[in-house]
């Protein structure tokens, strides 16, 4: 579904992505792991076109993603942002239906509201929250609203940026279960970036590790546990000692 070939990106003299090659199968849930500053977010932004790569190719469903095809590409994806990133001035249902009220996918207001309420139900929120504002919701509820917005237009591809950041372990488990069930139910292709190993084990079909802009390793969750790669083992077990040096 998504093919990345020879992707490079630098900011000044700092190389952030170095010849990254990555393939995500249709319907697969890929989780990208790695320490802070290793290029995970930049990789996501390059795929989305928020940051132009210096070199490399990105294909969606076999077709190159270019400036000319970017709008079609964006119409096929949804995204759950870190921290939910809801619009404070919009009600919950208007946040969920944001895409449905604008652009090529524009729907009548009543239809958009009905879809929003249905998607809220899918993430475990009742219609009574539809007219509330983000400030009236807990962090976990805001994350659920963000997830409902991500799936509002029934996307083929969904990106999740640190989906459990700031949540307690129980709510993080709830969000992980929702992501797994929704992605499976929709048959969507998913890419998640996270530091949370519990999320990796809950939602990943395959795992890729970035280190210093290089795709260090890729495989299944089972292979991740069994690999002798010292970078992977240090990261997944949170060891202070190893080839990855933390800033002190």
PEGICOR-V535617 format. One line per field, one symbol per residue. phi: phi as a letter, one per 40 degrees, with the letter a starting at -180 (. if undefined). psi: psi as a letter, one per 20 degrees, with the letter a starting at -180 (. if undefined). burial: # if it has 9 or more other C-alpha atoms within 8 Angstrom, else .. Layout:
phi=???
psi=???
burial=???
This chain:
phi=.bbbbfcbabbgccccbbfcbabbccgcbbbbbiccgchcccdcccccgcbcccahbbbbfgbccbccbdcccccbbbabccggfccccbcdcccccdcccagccdbddcccccccccccccbgbccccdccbdccbcccccccccccccbdcfccbbbbbfcbdgbcdccccccdccccccccccgccbbbbabccccdccbccbbbbcafgbccaaicccccccccdcccccccbgcccicccccb
psi=gppppkpqpqocioogpnlppppoqpjqoppprqrpjijghhgghggijhppqhrrqpppkipporhhjgghghijqrpoqpjglqohiqrghhggjghiirahjpqqghgggggghghghhjkpriiihjrqhijqrghhghhghgghhjhjlqhpppoomijpjqrhghghggggggghggggikqpqpppqiohhgghhiphrppppoljpohqpargghghiqiohggggghikphpaiopqp.
burial=##########....#######..#..#########..###.##.##......#..#####...##...##..#..#######.#.....#############..###....##.###.###.#.##...#.###..#..##############.##########..#...###.######..##...#######....##.##############..####..#......#####......#......
